[in-house]
Structures are given as C-alpha cells and as structure tokens.
Amino acid sequence: MSQETLLQFSPAQVEAVDKQIQDNQKITDFEIREWPIEVLVQKFTMGIETDEAEIFIPDYQREFIWTAKQQSRFIESIMIHLPVPYIFMADVAEGPRAGNLEIIDGSQRIRTLVAFLANRLTLEGLSKIPLANGFKFLDFSKPRQIRFKRQTVRVIELTEKADEDARREMFERLNSGGTKLVAMEVRRGTQDGPFLKEVVEPCADSALFRDICPLSSRSVDRAEHYEFVLRFFAYADNYQGFEKEVGVFLNDYLKQRNKDANTLTF
C-alpha cells in the first residue's frame, strides 16, 4: 500500500492534531524524584491533623482498602529490594494547598508505609521472608529498621502546570485505563504446556462443558472456563495437598502436570 492512499486528511487537519498533542503535553510536565521512606512518611504525617501535611490525599481518592496481606507483600518487596511501582503526585498550583503535593496514585502504598513505621501493621503471608511473619516494624533489628527507613521510593511529580482536571484525568487513566490479567490469562502466557493445551483447553472448549457450565462471553474471553476445568482436575487429583492460596495451589499443580511424562493418562 502506497503512502499516498493513506493521506485522508488535509494538511490543516494534520497540523491541528499536532497542536492538540502539544497543548496536552504541557499539562503532563513532570520530574522524577527518589525519596527516602522516612522522609516520604514524614511529609505525609506532619500536619495531617490540621490538614496541612505537605503530601495529602485528595477527596476523590478511595479509602484505605488494602488488606494486611497486601500491605505485607508490599513491605516484603521493599525489604528484599524488588521493584515497586512509581508513586504519582502533583504539585498544586494555587489555592490554600499551593505548593503541596496531591497523591494521584499510590495512596495505598504510602498509607501502608505509615502504618508499618507506626508499628500498626503485623506482617503476614510473606513468601520470601516467612520467618518475619508476625513481625511489626519494631521487631526487626535496629540496623534493619534504619536501612528500611533509608530506602528510597520513586515518585513521578507533575509540576504546577497540571491543573485539577489534569490530575483527575491521570488518576482515572492510571486506575482504570488497563485491565488486570486474571490468573488463567497469566498461566496461559507462562505455563502453556501439554496438560493445559491437550487436556484443560479441549475439555473447556467442549460443547458438553458449555452446557454444564454456561458462561458469559466476557468470562470466556478472560479464560474463566479454563480456570474452572483446571480447578476440577487439581482438586480431584490432589485436594489433600491444598495448603496454600488457591492460585499457588493451581500454579504448582499445573507446573507438575506439564512436567509429568504421564500427563495424558486418565
């Protein structure tokens, strides 16, 4: 296909699009910072009682909803130096909070850090450092406490050019712009061995299964019918071996069945 056949718009229209892109780029001017955890927590907590903290959560943000296990896994990631997502903030340009930083994305993480350093979080469900299950911050050695508080968290800070509408738009895009992969979508991308391909998927795609277990087209698109069949085999074969989370149990079972030379013997 030649380039000429693709030219459907006038030069003026193309120029107008370029200008629109440039205009919107201005509101996303940003800087990348790395703040020690202790400083980040201090900026969030100092003045919070009088609504004067330098870092604050806007009204449109959700409440603190992370479970103790979610909080614990985040703390564990920091302790063992696993990468964690950036926190997004914006410099408020005007009004009573001018110069302060509004959290756009990351309030659950910051509040987790606050709870942990305040000794209000009891760690649970840790997989990499299970000996620390049941620990609070003050239960760790003094050197470990100092090192943890000194570790840095990366922050993307929008400059004062980002007005409230821009901040809300970024919040919406960060929180709903993508669709998180469900567990089976991940498994199909990482463990698509013979058991999955030659047993689970044919069973799930059969007319008999569809009659027994009707699902919406959206559920099928998200591979939930494969999830149900995998659960059937996993629990039928080894329900007594279930000790962990369902996801871990299914992943371990699928990995073993894919390796098993007698996978297709039923």
N, C-alpha and C positions, 0 to 999 in steps of 0.2 A: 504494500500500500504506500503510495507516494505521499510526501508531506503535504502537497497541495490539496489532496482530498480531505485532509483533516482541518483545514482552515475554514471553520464555520462562523467565526465571529470577526467583526470589523476591528481594525487596529485601535479604534477609540474604545471599544468594549474591552479589549485585552489590556489597554492602558488603565482603564477604570478598575479592573480587577487587581492589577499591580498596586495601585494606590490604596485600595481597600486592604490588601495584605499589609502594606507598610503602615497604614494607620493603626491596625490592630496589633502589630508587632510592638508598637510603642507602649502598650499597656502591660506588656509582659517583660519589661526590662527587669533584670534580676542580678543578684550577687550570690555566690556560694560561700558559705561560712562553715567553719568547724568549731563547735563549742564544746568545752568540757561538760560532762554531765552535771557536775556540781554547779557550774555557772548557769546552765540551762534551767535547772530546778530552782535555783535562787531567783532568777529573773521571773519565773512563773509564780513563785510563792510570796515573795516580798511585796507587800501592798495588796495582796489578794482580798483581805478582809474589807478594805475600803475601796475596792475596785480600782486600784491604782497600780497594779502589777505591770511591769514592762511588757511581758508576754501574756496575752489573755485569749480566752476562748469566746468567740462571738456568739450571739444569741441563736444564730441559725444552725450551729453545730449540735450534734446529738449528745445525749447524756453519756456518762461513762458506763459502757456496757461490756467491756472485756471481762471474761471470767478469770478466776485465779490461775487457771491453767494457761490461758492465752497470755496473761501477764508474765507468768513464769517462763514460758518459752521465749518471750522477748528478752527478758533478763538473761536467760541462758545464752542466747545468741550473742549478746554484748559481751558476756563474760568470756566466751571462747573465741571471740573476735570473728564471728560470722557477719557478713554484710547485712545491714538493716536498711530499710527504705529511707529515703530522704524525708525530712520534715519540711513542709511548705509553710511559709509565713509571709505576711505582707506588712510593709511599713505604712501606717495610717497617715494620710497626707494632711488631714485637717480635723477640726473638732476637738472635743475635750481629751481625746486619746491620741492626738497628733504626736508622731514620733515613736509611739509604742508599736508593738508587733502583734498582729492578729494571726492566730493559728488558722490556716486554711485546711491543712491535712496533717494529722499527727497528734491530735489531742489525746487519743487513747494511749499512745506511746509515752507522751510527756507525763500524763497522769499516772501511768504505771511507774515511771522513774520516781515521781514524787512519793507515791505510796511505798515503794521499796526503800528509799533512803529514809523515810519517816518510820521505818520498821513496822509498817502496817500490812505488808504482804508476806505471806508464808508460801514459799516456793513448793510447787507440786507438779507432778507429771514430767519431770526433767528426764530426757533420754540420754544426753551426752554426759551429764554430771549427776547421775542419780543419787550419789551419796549426799548431795546437797538438798534433796527433798526434805521438807520440814524446816529448812533454814529460813531465818529472816536476815536482813542486812547485817545486824549486829552480831550474828552468829559466825560470820566469816572472820578470818584472821584480820588483824589491823592492817597489815600490808595489802591484803586483798581489797579491803574497803577503800583504802587510799587510791589504789590503782583503778578501781571501778569508777570512783568519782572523777578521776583524771581522764578517763577515756572520752573520746570526742564523738559527737553525733553531727552528721552533716545536715545543714539547713540551706534550703533554697529560699532566699529572701527577695520577694518582689519589692521594687523601690516604690516611693510615694507616687509614682506615675499611675499605679494601678488603683483605680477608684473602687468603691464598694461593689458596683455591678461587676467589675472585672474579677474581684476577689470571689464573689459568689459564683460566677461562671466557672472559675477554676475549681472551686470546691465541688461543683456539680460534675464537672468532667472527670476529676480525679476519683470521685466516689461512685460514679455510675457510667462512665464512658466505656468501660470494658466489662466483660462478663467473665467471672472467675471460672476456671475449668473445674468441672466436677471430678470426683475421684476416678471414675472409669475413663473419662477422657484422658486423664494423665496416664493411667495404666496402659491404655491402647497406644499411647505415644512412646512408652518406655519399656513395656513388657509384652509386646505383641508376639509371643512365641507360639509354639504348636498347640498348646492347650487352649489358649484364647482363640486362635484362628480356626482350629479344627473341631473344637468341642463347644465352647461357650457361644461363639457367634452363630454357628449353624442352629444351635438349639433356640437361641433367642430370636432368630430370624424366621423360624418355622411358623407355619400357619396355626399349628396346634397351640404353640405358646401364646400367640397373639389372641387366640380365642379364650384361653385360660386366664391370661393376664393382659387385658386391653390397656393400652397407654395412649396418652395424647401424642400428637405429632411432635410437640415440643420436647416431651420426655424422651421420645425415640431419637430425636435429633441430638439429644445430650447423652445418648448411650445408656439410659437407665435400664433398658431391657437387658443389656449385657450385665449390668450390675446385679440385677435380680437373679439371673442364672448363675453367675459366679458365686453369689451368696448361697444358693441352693447346694451347689457342689461342695463348697467349703464346709458348711455346717453338716451336710450329710456325711462327708468323709471324716471330719475331724472336729466335731463340735466340742469334744472334751479337751481339745488343745487350745480352746479360746481362753486367753488370759489377758490380752491387751485390748487396745482400741479396735473397733471393727475394721477401720481402714488398715491398720497394721496387720491384723489377722488375715485379711483378704490379700494384701500385698505379699505376705510371706507364703501363703498357700499358693498363689498364682506363680510365684517365683519357683517354688519347689516343683509344682506340676509341670512347668515348662522345662525343667531340667530332667524330670523323670523319664527314663527310657521307655517306661510302660504307660505313658500318659494316656494313650488312646485305648487302653484295655479296660472295659467296663462290663 
